[in-house]
């Protein structure tokens, strides 16, 4: 099945292609486009042989050639959709970040400031973790029905409406119970949007730039976090009761922009195809491509892929859920995706995103210095997320994680040890800030973008939607666990012990990744099937042999090369 999904037109003769493409255009009510669909089918079957496409105009040839030579030369609407997705990511980042600064003030307002009691710590954790509890238990599972009935644009629009309403409600709460409920509602706006916006961008983008556009979700979420931190600094000197309300309420602005912009964007052509509306799909695709031939080619190829997906989904959701844990190839992909999603939370990054201001104030920083230091982590996180667009496809997912996890562990230890320095001293402020900034330098190109990229490519296409739902649920589940437990951890361990705890988890994560995480960079669907078909025990033992081989080489011994773990050369076409 994966071989057919890799090229659904393989094995079809030219006559079969022309007849099938023409019939599809007629069924879609696009009789005036029959010629373009027939030519598009030939182009999709053999993209490198432009001479096989009849009646190719000079403009058409130039547009198709530039897809490879100038891949960023795309229609305006592609970038408009990308900006809409980026703004949705900014909304999410701001929603996650502003609570970091606001909590310094609303803890005191609601009588839940640090008192060293377990009861107070639990309430703090509940209020801050409420959106992520909602995402894991409820909101993530709304994604599929919302997309089914509302489409990608509608889901993004209404998610942002809900997020905006929740932002205003947060600003007008007068007890921690009210704030808890308002933040639960915020989770309804976060969950479906976080799963839908990257998919919307991917489904509208042409193949040459699809991966890079999907990667930008993480980068612009990081920008939203930085923007939320900046807003907290802007309001910190106001009256305490006003400052936290403006911090939380300010997040209503970005959703308004997204709702206004998404109205003018086209719906995802793939969603129209799933709803049996190929005519609307073609009209949407025309807005996203330079010429009708490109639109016809991509839509016909999409139709053939969807046919195969429908064939593979016989048995419905029950079969897919069973396959997640019974089919060994899928189970290994689920284990690997779950591992990187789990470690994205337990590397400690969201401790910094959600609680750093509280930690700094508790450690003797002034409120303004605490927010300024937090703002710096947000800016560094965003700036170093930009190189990830290059590094993730150059160095590979596994190698980036193996390189950056030890660095993150060391940086967290530096941060924790900084609290041993005299309270209020410049040395304490400098050491803590340096540790956190260096942590973000390592996190942003590694464990920041890898989990969602890895999960999106690890699963076979027929089960990818369910696989991504599972991976996202794992992420939000442990996000909630981290957010609700950290105040308890801080009360019990002090800042030094709390940062040391997550430094230890970074080392544990490195060990788990070393033994159990296969590399997926640049692999085809068939190659991924082969990689995830290797038993987990065999993969782990091979990594040990490879490590010992390198150590012996470093010791000066001559060693024969190890046989490859994956026999990729035996695949067709090698």
C-alpha positions in Angstrom: 0.0 0.0 0.0 2.8 2.5 0.8 4.3 1.9 -2.6 1.0 2.8 -4.2 0.6 5.8 -1.9 4.1 7.0 -2.9 2.9 7.2 -6.5 -0.8 6.4 -7.0 -0.4 6.7 -10.8 2.3 4.1 -11.1 1.3 1.2 -13.4 -1.3 3.2 -15.3 -0.8 3.4 -19.1 -1.0 6.8 -20.9 -4.4 5.8 -22.3 -5.7 4.9 -18.9 -4.5 8.1 -17.5 -6.1 10.2 -20.1 -9.5 8.4 -19.9 -9.5 8.5 -16.1 -8.6 12.2 -15.8 -11.1 13.2 -18.4 -13.9 11.2 -16.7 -12.9 12.8 -13.3 -13.2 16.3 -14.9 -16.7 15.4 -16.3 -17.9 14.0 -13.0 -16.7 17.2 -11.2 -18.7 19.4 -13.6 -15.5 20.8 -15.1 -16.1 19.9 -18.8 -14.3 23.0 -19.9 -11.2 21.8 -18.1 -11.0 18.2 -19.5 -7.9 19.0 -21.6 -6.1 20.5 -18.6 -6.9 17.5 -16.4 -5.7 15.1 -19.1 -2.4 17.0 -19.5 -2.2 17.4 -15.7 -2.4 13.6 -15.3 0.5 13.1 -17.7 2.5 15.7 -15.8 1.7 14.1 -12.4 2.7 10.6 -13.8 6.1 11.8 -15.0 6.9 15.3 -13.6 10.4 15.4 -15.2 9.2 14.8 -18.8 7.6 18.0 -19.8 7.9 17.1 -23.5 5.3 14.4 -23.0 2.6 17.0 -22.1 0.9 18.2 -25.3 0.2 21.8 -26.1 2.4 23.1 -23.3 2.6 26.9 -23.5 5.7 28.9 -22.7 4.1 30.3 -19.6 3.1 26.8 -18.3 6.5 25.4 -18.9 8.1 28.3 -17.1 5.8 28.0 -14.1 6.4 24.2 -13.8 10.2 24.5 -14.2 10.3 27.3 -11.6 8.7 24.9 -9.1 12.1 23.3 -8.8 14.5 26.1 -9.6 12.7 28.9 -7.7 10.5 27.0 -5.3 9.6 30.1 -3.3 8.2 31.9 -6.3 4.5 31.2 -5.5 1.2 33.0 -6.0 0.3 35.7 -3.5 -2.5 33.5 -2.0 -0.1 30.8 -0.9 1.7 33.4 1.3 -1.6 34.8 2.4 -2.6 31.4 3.7 0.8 31.0 5.3 0.4 34.3 7.1 -3.1 33.2 8.3 -1.5 30.0 9.7 1.4 32.0 11.2 -1.0 34.4 12.9 -3.0 31.4 14.4 0.3 30.2 15.8 1.0 33.7 17.3 -2.5 33.5 19.0 -1.5 30.2 20.6 1.9 31.4 21.7 0.5 34.5 23.3 -2.2 32.5 25.1 0.5 30.3 26.5 2.9 33.1 27.5 0.9 35.9 29.1 -0.1 33.9 32.1 3.6 33.8 33.1 3.7 37.5 33.9 0.1 37.8 35.0 0.4 35.2 37.7 2.8 37.3 39.7 -0.1 39.7 40.4 -3.3 37.6 40.3 -1.9 35.1 42.9 -1.9 38.0 45.4 -5.3 39.3 44.1 -7.0 35.9 44.6 -5.2 35.0 47.8 -3.3 32.1 46.4 0.3 33.5 46.6 3.1 31.2 47.7 2.5 30.1 51.2 4.4 26.9 51.2 1.2 24.9 51.5 0.2 22.0 49.2 -3.3 23.4 48.9 -2.1 26.7 47.5 0.3 25.0 45.1 -2.5 22.8 43.8 -4.7 25.8 43.1 -1.9 27.6 41.3 -1.3 24.5 39.1 -5.0 24.0 38.4 -5.5 27.6 37.2 -2.4 27.7 35.0 -2.9 24.2 33.6 -6.7 24.6 32.9 -6.3 25.1 29.1 -4.1 22.1 28.7 -6.5 19.9 30.8 -9.3 21.0 28.5 -7.2 20.2 25.4 -6.3 16.7 26.5 -9.7 15.7 27.9 -12.1 17.5 25.5 -10.8 20.0 22.9 -8.4 17.9 21.0 -11.2 15.4 20.3 -13.4 18.3 18.9 -10.9 18.7 16.0 -12.3 16.0 13.8 -16.0 16.9 14.0 -15.3 20.6 13.7 -13.2 20.1 10.6 -15.9 17.8 9.2 -18.7 20.3 9.6 -16.9 23.7 9.4 -13.9 23.1 7.2 -10.4 24.2 7.9 -11.2 27.9 7.7 -14.3 27.6 9.8 -12.5 25.7 12.5 -9.7 28.2 12.7 -12.3 31.1 12.7 -14.4 29.7 15.5 -11.4 28.6 17.5 -10.1 32.1 17.4 -13.5 33.5 18.4 -13.6 31.2 21.4 -10.0 32.2 22.3 -10.8 35.9 22.0 -13.9 35.5 24.2 -11.9 33.6 26.8 -9.2 36.3 26.8 -11.8 39.0 27.6 -13.4 36.8 30.3 -10.0 36.2 31.9 -9.5 39.9 32.2 -12.8 40.4 34.1 -12.6 37.6 36.6 -12.8 38.2 40.3 -11.8 34.8 41.9 -9.5 32.0 41.0 -12.5 29.8 40.4 -13.8 32.2 37.7 -10.3 32.4 36.1 -10.1 28.6 36.1 -13.3 28.3 34.2 -12.3 31.1 31.8 -9.0 29.3 31.1 -10.9 26.0 30.5 -12.8 27.8 27.8 -9.5 29.1 26.4 -8.5 25.4 25.9 -11.4 24.9 23.6 -9.9 27.7 21.4 -6.4 26.3 21.6 -7.0 22.6 20.9 -8.7 22.5 17.5 -6.7 25.5 16.2 -3.3 23.9 17.1 -4.2 20.7 15.1 -6.0 22.4 12.2 -3.9 25.5 11.2 -0.7 23.5 10.3 -2.9 21.0 8.3 -4.6 23.9 6.5 -1.2 25.4 5.4 0.1 22.0 4.3 -3.0 21.1 2.3 -2.9 24.4 0.4 0.9 24.5 -0.2 2.6 22.9 -3.2 4.9 20.0 -2.5 8.3 21.8 -2.9 7.6 24.2 0.0 5.1 22.2 2.1 7.5 21.0 4.7 9.0 24.4 5.3 5.6 26.0 5.7 4.5 23.4 8.2 7.8 23.9 10.1 6.9 27.6 10.5 4.1 26.7 13.0 6.7 26.2 15.7 8.6 29.3 14.7 5.6 31.6 14.9 4.3 30.0 18.1 7.7 30.9 19.5 7.2 34.4 18.2 3.8 34.5 20.0 5.4 33.5 23.2 8.0 36.2 22.9 5.3 38.8 22.1 3.3 37.7 25.1 6.4 38.1 27.3 7.0 41.6 25.8 3.4 42.6 26.6 3.9 41.5 30.2 6.9 43.8 30.5 5.0 46.7 29.0 2.2 46.5 31.6 4.4 45.5 34.7 4.7 49.0 36.1 0.9 49.7 36.1 -1.4 49.2 39.1 -1.2 45.5 40.1 -4.9 44.9 39.7 -4.9 46.4 36.3 -1.6 45.0 35.0 -2.6 41.3 35.1 -6.0 42.0 33.6 -4.4 43.9 30.6 -1.8 41.1 30.2 -4.5 38.4 29.9 -7.0 40.6 28.0 -4.4 41.7 25.4 -4.5 38.3 23.8 -7.9 39.2 22.2 -6.2 41.4 19.6 -4.4 38.6 17.6 -7.6 36.5 17.2 -9.4 39.5 15.7 -6.7 39.7 13.0 -7.0 36.0 12.3 -10.8 36.0 12.0 -10.6 39.0 9.6 -7.9 37.5 7.5 -9.2 33.9 7.2 -12.5 35.2 5.7 -10.7 36.1 2.5 -8.6 32.9 2.2 -9.7 29.9 0.1 -10.8 26.7 1.8 -8.5 23.8 1.7 -9.0 22.0 -1.7 -8.5 18.6 0.1 -11.4 19.4 2.4 -13.6 20.1 -0.5 -12.6 16.8 -2.1 -13.3 14.9 1.1 -16.8 16.5 1.1 -17.4 15.4 -2.5 -17.2 19.0 -4.0 -14.4 18.7 -6.7 -15.7 21.7 -8.5 -15.2 23.9 -5.5 -11.9 22.2 -4.9 -10.7 23.2 -8.4 -11.8 26.8 -7.9 -9.9 27.0 -4.6 -6.8 25.3 -6.2 -6.8 27.9 -9.0 -6.3 30.6 -6.4 -3.3 28.7 -5.0 -1.4 27.9 -8.3 0.1 29.9 -11.1 -1.9 28.3 -13.9 -4.8 25.9 -14.5 -2.5 23.1 -15.6 -0.8 23.1 -12.2 -4.2 23.2 -10.4 -5.6 20.3 -12.5 -2.4 18.2 -12.0 -2.5 18.6 -8.2 -6.2 18.1 -7.9 -6.2 14.9 -10.0 -3.2 13.5 -8.0 -5.1 14.4 -4.8 -8.1 12.5 -6.0 -6.1 9.3 -6.7 -4.4 9.5 -3.3 -7.8 9.9 -1.6 -9.1 6.8 -3.5 -6.3 4.8 -2.1 -6.8 6.2 1.4 -10.5 5.2 1.2 -9.5 1.7 0.2 -7.1 1.4 3.1 -9.7 2.6 5.7 -12.1 -0.3 5.2 -13.2 -1.3 8.7 -13.5 2.2 9.9 -12.1 3.8 13.0 -12.2 0.5 15.0 -9.7 -1.0 12.6 -7.5 2.0 12.7 -7.4 2.1 16.5 -6.6 -1.6 16.5 -3.8 -1.1 14.0 -2.2 1.5 16.2 -1.2 -1.2 18.7 -1.4 -4.5 16.8 0.5 -3.6 13.6 4.1 -3.6 14.7 5.2 -1.0 12.1 2.5 1.4 13.3 3.1 0.6 17.0 6.8 1.5 16.7 5.9 4.8 15.0 3.4 5.5 17.8 6.1 4.7 20.5 8.7 7.0 18.8 6.2 9.8 18.3 5.0 9.5 21.9 8.5 9.6 23.1 9.5 12.9 21.4 6.1 14.5 22.4 6.6 13.4 26.0 10.1 14.7 26.1 9.1 18.1 24.6 7.2 18.6 27.9 9.6 16.9 30.3 12.7 18.6 29.0 11.4 21.5 31.1 10.8 24.1 28.5 7.2 24.9 29.5 8.3 25.3 33.1 10.1 28.4 31.7 7.2 29.4 29.5 4.6 29.2 32.3 6.4 29.7 35.6 9.7 31.4 35.1 8.5 34.8 36.5 7.2 33.1 39.6 10.5 31.2 40.0 12.5 34.4 39.7 10.4 36.4 42.1 10.6 33.5 44.6 14.4 33.5 44.1 14.7 37.1 45.1 14.3 39.0 41.7 12.2 42.1 41.5 9.0 41.7 39.5 10.3 43.8 36.7 13.6 41.9 36.5 11.7 38.6 36.6 9.6 39.7 33.6 12.6 41.1 31.7 14.5 37.8 32.1 11.4 35.9 31.0 11.1 38.2 28.0 14.7 37.4 27.0 14.0 33.6 27.0 11.0 34.2 24.7 13.0 36.3 22.2 15.9 33.8 22.2 13.4 30.9 21.7 12.0 32.7 18.6 15.3 33.8 17.1 16.8 30.3 17.3 13.7 28.7 16.0 14.4 30.3 12.6 17.6 28.2 11.8 15.5 25.1 12.5 14.1 25.5 9.0 17.5 24.6 7.7 19.0 22.3 10.5 16.1 19.8 10.8 16.6 18.6 7.2 20.3 19.0 7.2 21.4 17.2 10.4 18.4 15.0 10.9 15.9 14.7 13.7 17.7 12.0 15.8 21.1 13.7 15.6 19.7 17.1 16.6 18.1 15.6 19.7 21.1 13.6 20.7 23.2 16.8 20.4 20.9 19.2 22.2 19.6 17.1 25.1 22.9 17.0 27.0 23.3 20.8 26.4 19.8 21.5 27.7 20.5 19.4 30.8 23.7 21.3 31.5 22.0 24.6 31.1 19.2 23.7 33.5 21.8 22.7 36.1 23.6 26.1 35.6 20.2 27.8 36.1 19.5 25.8 39.3 23.0 26.4 40.8 22.6 30.1 40.1 20.1 30.2 43.0 22.9 29.3 45.4 24.4 32.8 44.8 23.4 35.6 47.2 19.9 36.8 46.8 19.6 40.0 44.8 23.2 39.8 43.5 24.1 40.6 39.9 25.8 37.2 39.8 22.6 35.3 40.6 20.7 37.3 38.0 23.4 36.8 35.3 23.9 33.0 36.0 20.2 32.2 36.0 19.5 34.3 32.8 22.5 32.8 31.0 21.5 29.3 31.8 17.9 29.8 30.6 19.0 31.6 27.4 21.5 28.9 26.5 18.8 26.3 27.2 16.6 28.0 24.6 19.4 28.2 22.1 19.7 24.4 22.3 15.9 23.7 22.5 14.7 25.9 19.6 16.4 24.0 16.7 16.1 20.6 18.4 13.2 19.4 20.7 11.2 22.5 19.7 10.4 21.6 16.0 11.3 17.9 15.9 8.2 16.3 17.7 5.5 17.6 15.4 7.6 17.1 12.3 8.6 13.6 13.3 5.1 12.6 14.2 3.7 13.9 10.9 6.0 11.7 8.9 6.4 8.6 11.0 2.9 7.1 10.5 1.7 5.5 7.2 -0.7 7.8 5.3 -3.8 5.6 5.9 -3.5 6.1 9.7 -1.8 9.5 9.8 -4.8 11.5 11.0 -5.3 9.2 14.0 -1.6 9.0 14.6 -1.3 12.8 14.8 -4.3 13.0 17.1 -2.6 10.5 19.4 0.7 12.3 19.3 -1.0 15.7 20.0 -3.0 14.2 22.9 0.3 12.9 24.4 1.8 16.4 24.1 -1.2 18.1 25.8 -1.5 15.4 28.4 2.0 15.9 29.7 1.8 19.6 29.2 -1.1 19.5 31.7 0.9 17.2 34.0 3.8 19.6 34.0 1.7 22.7 34.5 -0.3 21.3 37.4 2.7 19.7 39.2 5.3 22.3 39.0 4.1 24.6 41.8 4.1 21.4 44.1 7.6 20.6 42.8 8.8 24.2 43.4 7.4 24.1 47.0 9.0 20.8 47.8 12.4 21.1 45.9 13.1 24.8 45.8 14.1 26.3 42.4 17.5 24.5 42.4 15.9 21.1 42.9 13.1 21.8 40.4 15.5 22.7 37.6 17.7 19.8 38.6 14.7 17.5 38.3 14.2 18.5 34.6 17.9 18.4 33.9 17.8 14.7 35.0 14.8 14.1 32.6 16.9 15.6 29.7 19.5 12.9 30.4 16.8 10.2 30.6 15.4 11.5 27.3 18.8 11.3 25.7 19.1 7.6 26.7 15.7 6.8 25.4 16.2 8.6 22.1 19.6 6.9 21.7 18.2 3.4 22.0 14.6 3.7 20.6 14.3 6.6 18.1 14.9 5.8 14.4 15.9 8.5 12.0 13.3 9.7 9.5 15.0 12.5 7.7 14.6 12.4 3.9 13.0 8.9 3.7 10.2 7.9 1.3 7.1 6.1 2.4 8.6 2.7 1.5 11.8 3.5 3.4 9.9 4.5 6.5 8.0 1.2 6.3 11.3 -0.6 6.3 12.8 1.6 9.1 9.9 1.0 11.5 9.7 -2.7 10.6 13.0 -3.2 12.4 12.3 -4.7 15.9 12.9 -2.2 18.8 15.3 -4.6 20.5 17.4 -5.0 17.4 17.5 -1.2 16.9 18.7 -0.7 20.5 21.4 -3.4 20.3 22.6 -2.0 17.0 23.1 1.5 18.6 25.2 -0.1 21.4 27.3 -1.9 18.8 27.7 1.3 16.8 28.7 3.3 20.0 31.3 0.6 20.9 32.6 0.7 17.3 33.1 4.4 17.5 34.8 4.2 20.9 37.3 1.6 19.5 38.0 3.8 16.5 38.7 6.7 18.8 41.1 4.4 20.8 43.1 3.9 17.6 41.9 0.4 16.6 41.1 -0.3 13.0 37.6 -1.6 12.7 35.7 -3.1 9.8 32.6 -1.0 8.9 29.4 -2.2 10.6 26.7 -3.7 8.3 23.8 -1.2 7.9 20.8 -1.6 10.1 18.4 -0.9 7.3 18.7 -2.5 3.9 17.4 0.4 1.9 19.2 -0.6 -1.2 16.9 -3.5 -1.8 13.9 -1.2 -2.3 12.6 -0.8 -5.9 14.5 1.7 -7.9 17.7 1.4 -5.9 
